[in-house]
Amino acid sequence: MLSGKIGNIIIESKDLQNTHIKELKRFRVLVNGKEVGVAFYFSGRDYYSPWLEIDYTPWLRDEGIEDQFFLFIYHFLPQGSKLFVTYWKDKETREMLYKGFHPADTPLGFSLLKAGFTWFKDWYYPEGGNEGFPKIQANKPLNKDEEKRQLRELLDEVKRDDVRKYIENKLA
């Protein structure tokens, strides 16, 4: 599934498993030999677009390589895909979301934004029985026009000055 190198990090998948859904695979994600989390990749079907979900352990942020990791995933996913990243192990992101910050304002969300994702949602209470832990959804835009439109909307929603400045620079 995920396999390659970006910058000084090596990303690999281990223990690939089929699931009860033919388009859905489960695997562990490792960066430089250390596990980042368990992931599920849905390759898409009919009008259902592909998505990737990772039960994420945020040690990459402490290593200064979180942005690179999510950039790799951004390039892996086709346009219009969705990425879901759990944050239950990410105290700083979790606390900021509970205080009312936009997902893109959080450390996790800002890394996703810098990777290229432009639309965000906090699934703080996943519905149904199989959706797992609370997560941030980050969508990869369909095209450049959609990217600009979503960034303009996002600019009205974020609160942190550094995030606003980043978006303004992307729109310039």
N, C-alpha and C positions, 0 to 999 in steps of 0.2 A: 504494500500500500504506500505508505510514506517512506521514501528512501532517497537520500541524496545529501548534498552538502551546500551550505550557504554560509559565506564568511568563514569563520573558523569553527563552525559546528557541523557535526555529522548527525543526520537524522535517520533513524531506521525503525522498522516495524518488526515486532516479534510475535509469535504465537497467533498467527492469523487463523481465524475460525469462521466458518459459515454459521448463519443463524437460521431461524425459522422463516425468515424472509429472504428470498433468493438474492435480492439486490443489496442486502445488508451484511457487512462483514464486521467482525470484532477483532481487535488486536491491541497490543501494548505499544506505546510510542516511547522510544529512547532517544536521548540527545547525548552525544559523546559517551554512550554506554550506560547512562543513568536514566531510570524510568521517569517520564514526565506524567504519564497517566495512561488509562485505558481509553481507547477510542472506538467509535462506531462510525463506519462510512456507508452511507446509502448512495448508490450510484445513479439513482433516478429511475423513474418509470412513468411512461405516458407524460402527463402534465405535472408530475411531481419532480421538482428539481433536486439535484444532488445536495447532500448535506453531510457535514462531519461534526461529530460531537466528541469532546474529550473531557474526561473527568480529570481535571488539571490540578497538578501540584505546582505552585508558583515559584519553585526554587530558581528557575531561569532568570527571574527578575533580579535576584541577588547576585547572579553571575553576570548581569549586564547583557544577556543574550535573548531576552524575551521578545524584543521587537523582531530580531532576525528569525526566530522560530515561527512567529505568526506571519511574517513575510513569506516564508517557505510555504506555509499552508495556503496563504492567499494565492500564490502561483500554482499550487496543486489543484485548487478548486476551479471549476469552470465559472464563467460569468453568470451572475444570477443565483449562485449557490448560497447556502447558509452555513455558518459556523456557530456551534453552540459550545460554550466553555463554562464548566462549572466553577463556582467561586466559593464553595463552602469551606475550602481549605485556605482561602485567601482573606485573611482577617481585615486587611486595610480596604480592599474592594468591598467586602461585605458590609463593613461599618459605614462606608461612604454611601452605599446604596440605601442603607437603612435610614440615613440622615437626609435622604431626598436628592442626592446628586444624580445627575444623568449618568447612565452607564459609561459614556465616553469620557466623563470626568474622572473616573476611577483609574487606578494604575493599570488594571487589566484592560479596561476599555480604551485607554489612551494608547496602549501598545497595539491593540487591534486597529485603531484608527490610523496610527502611523504605518501599519502594514498595508493599508489600503481599503479596509472595510468602512462603509459610510452610513449604514443604517443599523440602529441598535435597539434592543429591547431587553428588559430585565424580566426573566421568567422566575420571579421570586417564589412563586407557588405553582410549580408545574402541575398541569391538569392531568387527570386520568391515572392509570396505575403503572405505566411503564416509563414515564418521563424522567425519573431519577431526581437528582438534586437541583437546587436553584442554579440558574445559569444565565449568562449573557448571550443573547443571540446577536451575531454580527453578520450582515449580508454583504456579499460582494456585488457591486453594481453591475447592471447589464451592459452599460456603455459609458462613455465620457460625459454625455449630456445628463444622464441619470446620476452619475457621480457628482457633478456640479450642483444639480438640483438638491440632492440629499445633503451635501455639505452646507448649502445655504440654509436649509431647514435646521440642520444640526447647530449651526452658528447661533440660532435664536434660542436653543435649548440648553447649551452647556453653560456652566457657571465659572469654571476656573479660567483665569486669565491666560495661562500658558496653553491651554487647550484651544481657547478662542484664537489666540495668535497663530497657532499651528494651522487651524482651519482657514483663517484669513490669508495666510501665505499660500496655502494650496489653491485658494480661489483667485489669487492675484495673477 
